[in-house]
Amino acid sequence: MALYSAAAAVLAGLERGEGGLKSLVYNSGFPHVRQLYALVSETLRYASVLEKLLDGAALLQAEKKLAPQLAKVLVYDLLFGQGLKCGGRWKALARRHRARLEAELARMKVRHKVSRNEDLLAPEKAVNTAASQVPRYVRVNTLKTCVDDVIDFFKRQGYAYLGKAASVEELKTLSGKEFLLDLHLPELLVFPSQTDLHDNLLYTSGHIILQDKASCLPAFLLGAVAGSHVIDACAAPGNKTSHLAAILKNKGQIFAFDVDPKRIATMNTLLTRAGVTGCQLAQQDFLTVDPRDPKYSSVTHILLDPSCSGSGMVTRGPGEEAPLSAERLQALAGFQRRVLNHALRFPALQRLVYSTCSLHQEENEHVVQAVLQEWGSAFRLVTAFPSWPCRGLAAFSGAESCLRASPAETLTHGFFVAVLERCKEGAAAPSSLPAAAKESPQPGEGTEPGATPKKRKKKKQKMKE
């Protein structure tokens, strides 16, 4: 029953505009996130059909205590999914109405002149166009292996390696068991969108991380080097934290915060599997962390990816987000401004990356603009990744220094990234933001992000199939 209750809670959260599908699933505390994600995604996919079934069978009228969200989840699994596996009174309730629901489903098929359940879906619901465009990105975990070894491993499994992509358009041509090296990020492999690697040995052993390309940008652009002290302010579920650890080569110190104990436990499991050391996890609200605590006196880099609307997330299923109220959006933006202001108070801070998986200017450019104005000439934006095709929206002068990502333009989830840097004495104030690109070194020892990294000797680990 815990699965169905968790799924109903996620559906209710979507309807209230409390976040995106992925963030609500990961924040649910349910231990089997893949199972929960799949159930909610499929329930959303059949949402219009389920609503008609519930109306036709008058289920909610007959069962006054049954919440609509829970009813949808139960009926989906009863008629379209794996069959009800839960115990207790809800299972008995659903089965008591099974005959009426099946009869209503049969009538719907007759009315629509179809024989398969899938054919009841509207054409636009049957295929999520945005999701189908986004490839499966695979980040090589360099704490355990290297790109060459992973490529060789996949080739031995029958995959065809096509080399490094020359353009975003080339990523669209992938099919079957083909894969490419990404054109921007040097340790990112790209597979066709429907590739499922959750049971692959490389994934279960922590040699690869399944992480969207846009989500890899924050740690990559932070520019921390081995030995740095870094804060990951809102860290769960931990993919960005493991990426930071790989960039630091497990040398230095990462302080990772999250307020939820269940998310911390999940994150600890992920980081252990990835081979991360030198990371202190803390179950603590980042806003309560004292920037003047001597423990953080050497923190020079902060990665800040706060809670947001999740409006840029493209699900692999067709989950649709509920409309976000203006009040909810303003509340999120207010929180984001507070947490960004707090992060800039760490005395040794030199560079900070602010990112969201939101499309709304209120959570992105407007937050950055407001905070920079409060800090005057103390911090400025860095024009990171000049070759990235999708820039910040013109909300203020210099917003083009920020990055945006989208399924249409970059074949990723919707994302926003801003890189802030402490101004050196005598450096230009934020009104001269674009000049920062020339003065600020980029990750890769002076090379533009996305350039081929210098070859370095590396001890390869053997991987058995």
URGIQUI-V659485 format. One record per run of one state. SS is the DSSP state (H for helix, E for strand, L for the rest). FROM is the first residue (numbers start at 0). TO is the last residue. If there is no record, write none. Layout:
BEGIN
SS | FROM | TO
SS | FROM | TO
END
This chain:
BEGIN
L | 0 | 0
H | 1 | 14
L | 15 | 19
H | 20 | 25
L | 26 | 31
H | 32 | 44
L | 45 | 45
H | 46 | 56
L | 57 | 57
H | 58 | 61
L | 62 | 66
H | 67 | 78
L | 79 | 87
H | 88 | 95
L | 96 | 96
H | 97 | 111
L | 112 | 116
H | 117 | 119
L | 120 | 121
H | 122 | 125
L | 126 | 127
H | 128 | 132
L | 133 | 134
E | 135 | 139
L | 140 | 145
H | 146 | 155
L | 156 | 158
E | 159 | 163
L | 164 | 166
H | 167 | 170
L | 171 | 176
E | 177 | 180
L | 181 | 186
E | 187 | 190
L | 191 | 199
H | 200 | 203
L | 204 | 206
E | 207 | 209
L | 210 | 211
H | 212 | 221
L | 222 | 227
E | 228 | 231
L | 232 | 237
H | 238 | 247
L | 248 | 251
E | 252 | 257
L | 258 | 259
H | 260 | 272
L | 273 | 277
E | 278 | 282
L | 283 | 284
H | 285 | 287
L | 288 | 292
H | 293 | 295
L | 296 | 297
E | 298 | 303
L | 304 | 324
H | 325 | 342
L | 343 | 349
E | 350 | 355
L | 356 | 359
H | 360 | 362
L | 363 | 363
H | 364 | 374
L | 375 | 377
E | 378 | 381
L | 382 | 389
E | 390 | 390
L | 391 | 397
H | 398 | 400
L | 401 | 401
E | 402 | 404
L | 405 | 405
H | 406 | 409
L | 410 | 413
E | 414 | 421
L | 422 | 428
H | 429 | 438
L | 439 | 464
END
